[in-house]
């Protein structure tokens, strides 16, 4: 096909091409944003690891807590949800007013509107 034929087709079907280009551009932008979020989370995890290590060394050095005690406590906390899987799962809570079960993400009971105070370590 000649260059003029290609230009004709581009002009005729350019709407579809520009729509695809816009979609690709938007996808590329979203991928870049997601990549930045992953990098930010990795940096935060690195900071948390450093802080945990600092706290652990202070406890070990100042109070004489052993590595075995730490491992036992970590396993106890891991098993608090019934599974030894390296994760802490927050269980649902009961509303103090109506007694219905609600997810921890809610600050108020979705059934009666009662404010629910969550224990941050439960």
C-alpha positions as CSV (number, residue, x, y, z in Angstrom):
1,X,0.0,0.0,0.0
2,X,1.3,3.5,-0.8
3,X,2.0,6.1,1.7
4,X,-1.1,8.0,0.5
5,X,-3.3,4.9,1.0
6,X,-1.9,4.5,4.5
7,X,-2.7,8.2,5.2
8,X,-6.2,7.8,3.8
9,X,-6.8,4.7,6.1
10,X,-5.3,6.5,9.1
11,X,-7.6,9.5,8.5
12,X,-10.6,7.2,7.9
13,X,-10.0,4.9,10.9
14,X,-8.0,7.3,13.0
15,X,-10.8,7.5,15.6
16,X,-10.3,3.8,16.4
17,X,-6.6,4.2,16.4
18,X,-6.6,7.3,18.6
19,X,-9.0,5.5,21.0
20,X,-6.7,2.6,21.2
21,X,-3.8,5.0,21.7
22,X,-5.6,6.8,24.5
23,X,-6.4,3.5,26.2
24,X,-2.8,2.4,25.9
25,X,-1.6,5.7,27.3
26,X,-4.0,5.5,30.2
27,X,-2.9,1.9,30.9
28,X,0.7,3.0,30.8
29,X,0.0,5.8,33.3
30,X,-1.8,3.4,35.6
31,X,1.1,1.0,35.4
32,X,3.5,3.7,36.3
33,X,1.4,4.8,39.2
34,X,1.1,1.2,40.5
35,X,4.9,0.8,40.1
36,X,5.5,3.9,42.2
37,X,3.1,2.6,44.9
38,X,4.9,-0.7,45.0
39,X,8.2,1.2,45.4
40,X,6.7,3.3,48.2
41,X,5.4,0.2,50.0
42,X,8.8,-1.5,49.7
43,X,10.5,1.5,51.3
44,X,7.9,1.5,54.1
45,X,8.5,-2.2,54.7
46,X,12.3,-1.6,54.8
47,X,11.7,1.1,57.4
48,X,9.5,-1.2,59.5
49,X,12.0,-4.0,59.4
50,X,14.7,-1.6,60.6
51,X,12.5,-0.3,63.5
52,X,11.5,-3.8,64.5
53,X,15.1,-4.9,64.6
54,X,16.0,-1.8,66.7
55,X,13.2,-2.5,69.1
56,X,14.2,-6.2,69.3
57,X,17.8,-5.4,70.0
58,X,16.8,-2.9,72.8
59,X,14.6,-5.6,74.4
60,X,17.2,-8.2,74.1
61,X,20.0,-6.0,75.4
62,X,18.1,-4.2,78.2
63,X,15.8,-6.9,79.4
64,X,17.5,-10.1,78.5
65,X,14.7,-11.5,76.4
66,X,16.0,-14.4,74.3
67,X,15.5,-15.1,70.6
68,X,13.6,-18.3,71.5
69,X,11.1,-16.2,73.6
70,X,10.6,-13.9,70.6
71,X,9.9,-16.8,68.2
72,X,7.5,-18.3,70.7
73,X,5.6,-15.0,71.1
74,X,5.5,-14.5,67.3
75,X,4.1,-18.0,66.8
76,X,1.5,-17.4,69.6
77,X,0.3,-14.2,67.9
78,X,0.3,-15.9,64.5
79,X,-1.9,-18.7,65.9
80,X,-4.3,-16.3,67.6
81,X,-6.5,-16.6,64.4
82,X,-6.3,-20.4,64.4
83,X,-3.7,-20.6,61.6
84,X,0.1,-20.7,61.7
85,X,0.5,-18.9,58.3
86,X,2.6,-15.8,59.0
87,X,-0.4,-13.6,58.9
88,X,-2.6,-11.9,61.5
89,X,-6.2,-11.9,60.6
90,X,-8.6,-9.6,62.3
91,X,-11.7,-11.3,63.3
92,X,-15.2,-9.8,63.2
93,X,-16.5,-8.2,66.4
94,X,-19.9,-8.0,68.1
95,X,-21.8,-4.8,68.4
96,X,-21.9,-3.8,72.1
97,X,-25.5,-2.6,71.7
98,X,-27.3,-5.0,69.4
99,X,-24.9,-8.0,69.5
100,X,-24.7,-8.5,65.7
101,X,-21.5,-9.4,64.1
102,X,-19.7,-6.6,62.1
103,X,-16.5,-6.4,60.3
104,X,-13.6,-4.5,61.9
105,X,-13.4,-2.0,59.1
106,X,-16.6,-0.3,60.3
107,X,-16.4,2.4,63.0
108,X,-20.2,2.1,63.7
109,X,-22.5,-0.8,63.7
110,X,-24.1,-1.1,60.3
111,X,-27.3,-2.4,61.9
112,X,-28.0,0.0,64.8
113,X,-25.4,2.8,64.3
114,X,-23.7,2.3,67.7
115,X,-20.1,3.5,67.6
116,X,-17.7,0.6,68.0
117,X,-14.3,1.0,69.6
118,X,-11.8,-1.5,68.3
119,X,-8.8,-2.8,70.3
120,X,-5.9,-2.1,67.9
121,X,-4.1,-5.3,69.1
122,X,-7.0,-7.7,69.0
